Amino acid sequence: MAWKHLFAALSPAGPRAPLTVLIYHRVLREKDPLLPYEPDAREFDARMQWMRRWFNVLSVPEAIHRMRERSLPARALCVTFDDGYADNLDVALPILERHSIPATFFIATGFLDGGRMFNDTVIEAVRRTPRATLDLRDADLGVFPLGSMAEKRQTINAILPKLKRFEPLRREACVQDIARLSNARLPNDLMLTSYQLRTLHKRGGTIGAHTRSHPILASVDVETAKREIDEGRAELERIVADRVDLFAYPNGRPFDDYRAEHVRLVNEAGFSAAFSTSPGAARADGDVLQLPRFTPWDATPGRFALRLARNLRRSSVVATT
């Protein structure tokens, strides 16, 4: 109850009421040492219990409407997911339904129906390879030991930040080399199928766009960025047979991952709201096409709540010209 009072003081109702938006990617059935920041079902269930006790949880469309009307309730909060993992439906949704928590799912359509995001190709190649080392000197990445779980985790943490900044074609070529060199059989069921996406939508999940192939928009030309934004949305609308008017920037950091020209593209496409991964709370006088999102990863309710409280006092960063 004390946390609820704290959040009521930090997040009162009124014209300037702040909106907290949580961002998740996956909810695992059980803990994974190679995905240490992804909650398992038990952890996610506990966090959703905290959210239901501490906050007024709204769907994103309702929150955007009420923010525009300057009628957000005290302690307003939304839950979102990025990318389109199958465990969003299989693991996360039953927990959300149990706690009557609505959620929005931002889907990168190019990975539906058996696809795999580049980071998961790297993670699963490193996890499953029988090799003791991974030699990526041809890609200017180095040689990595893979003998222990700790070494595999260090290898993943060294490779992914570098690959993320590669130009898309170079990144894809390098990822395919890693898959080939691993000599491992990689999974093809990590992401949603079109049928599962329709099921997610029919069960009340709000569907948002997240481009087609999840490029760092700042790393591609404007024409490619526009095509990614438009095609991703069109594919989603075809699959779910419904209007899609919410967007999330891939990776989502202002300036580093997207810039003012990409905000203009989203605006020209007619999206009603778009989300970054800049921390902070959203407010009615902010940019509705650059709404901040944040999620504490703390395991205990006290630490989780304190980090959420600090986030409510932060000013988010937006990309400007």
C-alpha positions in Angstrom: 0.0 0.0 0.0 2.9 2.4 0.7 4.1 2.1 -2.9 0.7 2.9 -4.2 0.6 6.1 -2.1 4.1 7.0 -3.4 3.1 6.6 -7.0 -0.1 8.5 -6.4 2.0 11.4 -5.1 4.4 11.2 -8.1 1.8 10.5 -10.7 -1.4 12.5 -9.8 -4.4 12.9 -12.1 -4.8 16.1 -14.0 -3.8 18.0 -17.2 -0.1 17.2 -16.7 -0.6 13.6 -15.4 2.4 11.4 -16.4 2.1 8.1 -18.2 4.5 5.3 -17.4 5.0 2.9 -20.3 6.7 -0.4 -19.7 8.6 -2.2 -22.5 9.3 -6.0 -22.7 10.5 -8.3 -25.4 10.1 -11.8 -24.1 8.7 -13.8 -21.2 10.5 -17.1 -20.9 9.1 -20.3 -19.4 12.2 -20.6 -17.3 15.4 -18.6 -16.6 18.0 -18.6 -19.4 21.6 -17.8 -18.6 22.2 -16.4 -22.1 19.1 -14.1 -21.7 19.7 -12.8 -18.2 17.5 -9.7 -18.6 14.4 -11.5 -19.9 12.0 -12.3 -17.1 10.7 -15.8 -16.7 7.0 -16.6 -16.2 7.3 -16.5 -12.4 9.0 -13.1 -12.4 6.7 -11.6 -14.9 3.7 -12.8 -13.0 5.0 -11.1 -9.8 5.7 -7.9 -11.7 2.2 -7.8 -13.2 0.7 -8.3 -9.7 2.7 -5.3 -8.5 1.5 -3.2 -11.5 -2.1 -4.2 -10.8 -1.7 -3.2 -7.2 0.2 0.0 -7.7 -1.1 1.5 -10.9 -4.2 2.1 -13.0 -3.2 0.0 -16.1 -4.7 1.2 -19.4 -4.5 0.0 -22.9 -2.2 2.2 -25.1 -5.1 3.5 -27.3 -7.1 4.5 -24.2 -4.0 6.1 -22.6 -3.2 8.1 -25.7 -6.8 9.3 -26.0 -7.0 10.3 -22.3 -3.6 12.0 -22.5 -4.8 14.1 -25.4 -8.0 14.9 -23.5 -5.8 15.7 -20.4 -7.9 13.2 -18.4 -5.3 10.5 -17.5 -6.0 9.0 -14.1 -3.5 9.0 -11.3 -0.8 6.3 -11.5 -1.5 5.7 -15.2 0.6 2.9 -16.8 0.7 0.8 -20.0 2.5 -2.5 -20.9 4.1 -3.0 -24.3 6.1 -5.7 -26.1 8.5 -5.3 -29.0 9.5 -7.6 -31.9 6.9 -10.4 -32.0 8.2 -13.4 -30.0 6.0 -16.5 -29.8 6.2 -16.5 -26.0 4.2 -13.2 -26.0 1.2 -15.4 -26.8 2.2 -18.7 -25.1 3.7 -17.4 -21.9 3.0 -13.6 -21.4 -0.6 -13.4 -22.6 -2.1 -15.9 -20.0 -0.4 -14.0 -17.2 -1.7 -10.7 -18.6 -5.2 -12.1 -18.9 -5.1 -13.5 -15.4 -4.4 -10.0 -14.0 -6.7 -8.2 -16.5 -3.8 -6.2 -17.9 -4.1 -5.0 -21.5 -0.9 -4.9 -23.7 0.3 -3.6 -27.0 2.6 -5.7 -29.2 4.9 -4.0 -31.7 5.6 -6.6 -34.5 8.5 -6.7 -37.0 6.7 -8.6 -39.7 9.8 -9.9 -41.6 10.4 -12.5 -38.9 6.9 -14.0 -38.7 6.3 -17.6 -39.8 9.7 -19.1 -39.1 12.0 -16.1 -39.2 14.6 -15.3 -36.7 16.0 -11.9 -35.6 19.7 -11.4 -36.1 20.4 -11.3 -32.4 18.7 -14.6 -31.8 20.7 -16.2 -34.6 23.9 -15.2 -32.9 22.6 -16.3 -29.4 21.4 -19.6 -30.6 24.5 -20.3 -32.7 26.7 -19.6 -29.7 24.4 -21.7 -27.4 24.2 -24.7 -29.7 27.6 -24.9 -31.4 29.8 -27.9 -30.7 32.9 -25.8 -31.4 35.2 -24.5 -28.6 35.9 -21.2 -30.4 34.3 -18.9 -32.9 36.7 -17.3 -35.4 35.2 -14.1 -36.8 38.4 -12.4 -37.8 37.2 -12.1 -41.4 34.4 -9.9 -40.1 36.9 -7.8 -38.0 35.2 -9.1 -34.9 38.0 -11.4 -33.5 38.2 -14.9 -32.0 35.9 -15.9 -29.1 36.2 -18.8 -26.7 33.0 -20.9 -26.2 34.0 -23.5 -23.7 31.8 -22.4 -20.8 28.4 -20.7 -20.3 30.2 -17.7 -19.0 32.4 -17.5 -22.1 29.4 -17.9 -24.3 27.7 -15.0 -22.5 30.8 -12.9 -22.9 31.0 -13.7 -26.6 27.3 -12.7 -27.1 27.8 -9.5 -25.2 30.9 -8.6 -27.3 29.4 -9.4 -30.7 25.8 -8.1 -30.6 26.6 -4.4 -29.9 29.0 -4.3 -32.8 26.7 -6.1 -35.2 23.8 -3.8 -34.3 25.6 -0.9 -35.7 26.6 -2.6 -39.0 24.9 -1.5 -42.2 22.0 -4.1 -42.8 23.5 -6.0 -45.7 26.9 -6.3 -43.9 25.1 -7.3 -40.7 23.1 -10.0 -42.5 26.2 -11.4 -44.2 28.1 -11.6 -40.9 25.2 -13.2 -39.1 24.9 -15.9 -41.8 28.7 -16.5 -41.4 28.2 -17.0 -37.7 25.3 -19.4 -38.3 27.4 -21.4 -40.8 30.5 -21.5 -38.7 28.6 -22.7 -35.6 27.6 -25.9 -37.4 24.5 -25.9 -35.2 20.8 -26.5 -36.0 19.0 -23.3 -35.2 15.4 -22.9 -34.0 12.7 -21.6 -36.4 9.9 -21.2 -33.8 11.0 -18.2 -31.7 8.8 -15.7 -33.4 5.0 -15.6 -33.9 3.3 -17.2 -36.9 0.7 -15.2 -38.7 -2.0 -17.5 -37.2 -0.6 -16.8 -33.7 -0.5 -13.1 -34.4 -4.2 -13.2 -35.3 -4.9 -15.1 -32.2 -3.1 -12.5 -30.1 -5.2 -9.8 -31.7 -8.5 -11.7 -31.3 -7.7 -12.2 -27.6 -7.5 -8.4 -27.1 -3.8 -7.6 -27.8 -3.4 -4.2 -29.5 -1.1 -4.6 -32.5 1.5 -2.0 -33.4 4.0 -1.6 -36.2 7.8 -2.1 -35.7 9.0 -2.0 -39.4 9.5 -5.0 -41.5 13.1 -6.1 -40.8 13.9 -4.1 -37.7 16.7 -1.9 -39.2 18.3 0.8 -37.1 16.6 3.6 -39.1 19.5 6.0 -38.6 21.7 3.5 -40.5 19.7 3.3 -43.7 18.7 5.9 -46.3 15.4 7.7 -46.0 13.7 5.8 -48.8 14.6 2.4 -47.2 13.3 3.7 -43.8 10.0 4.8 -45.4 9.6 1.4 -47.1 10.3 -0.4 -43.9 7.7 1.6 -42.0 5.0 1.4 -44.7 5.5 -2.2 -45.6 5.6 -3.4 -42.0 2.3 -1.7 -41.3 0.6 -2.9 -44.5 1.6 -6.5 -43.7 0.2 -6.3 -40.2 -3.1 -4.8 -41.4 -3.4 -7.6 -43.9 -2.8 -10.3 -41.3 -5.0 -9.0 -38.5 -7.6 -7.3 -40.8 -7.6 -4.2 -38.7 -6.2 -0.7 -38.6 -2.7 -0.4 -37.2 -1.9 3.1 -36.1 0.8 2.7 -33.4 4.5 2.5 -34.1 7.7 1.7 -32.2 11.1 2.7 -33.4 13.5 -0.3 -33.7 16.0 -0.2 -30.9 14.4 3.2 -30.2 17.1 5.5 -28.8 16.7 9.1 -30.1 19.6 10.3 -32.3 21.5 7.0 -32.1 18.7 4.8 -33.6 16.2 7.2 -35.2 16.3 10.9 -36.0 13.9 13.8 -36.7 13.5 12.7 -40.3 12.1 9.3 -39.2 9.7 11.1 -36.8 8.5 13.0 -39.9 8.0 9.7 -41.8 5.9 8.3 -39.0 3.9 11.5 -38.9 3.4 11.5 -42.7 2.3 7.8 -42.5 -0.5 8.9 -40.2 0.3 6.9 -37.0 -1.5 8.3 -34.0 1.4 7.7 -31.6 4.9 6.3 -31.6 7.3 5.0 -29.0 11.0 5.3 -28.3 13.1 3.5 -25.7 14.1 6.8 -24.0 13.5 6.5 -20.3 11.0 8.9 -18.6 7.3 9.4 -18.3 5.0 10.6 -21.1 3.0 13.8 -20.7 0.4 15.6 -22.7 2.8 18.5 -23.6 5.3 16.0 -25.0 5.7 14.6 -28.5 3.1 11.9 -29.0 5.3 10.5 -31.8 8.2 10.0 -29.4 6.7 8.6 -26.2 9.2 7.3 -23.7 9.3 3.7 -22.4 11.2 2.1 -19.5 11.3 -1.1 -17.5 13.2 -1.8 -14.3 14.8 -5.3 -14.3 15.1 -5.5 -10.5 13.9 -8.7 -8.9 12.5 -7.4 -5.6 9.4 -5.2 -5.4 11.2 -2.5 -3.4 14.0 -1.9 -5.9 11.6 -2.3 -8.8 9.3 0.4 -7.3 12.1 2.8 -6.5 13.4 2.7 -10.1 9.9 3.3 -11.4 9.5 6.2 -9.0 12.8 7.7 -10.2 11.7 7.3 -13.8 8.6 9.3 -13.2 10.8 12.3 -12.3 12.9 12.0 -15.5 12.6 14.1 -18.6 12.7 12.0 -21.7 15.0 12.8 -24.7 13.5 13.3 -28.1 15.1 13.6 -31.6 15.0 17.1 -32.9 16.3 18.8 -36.0 
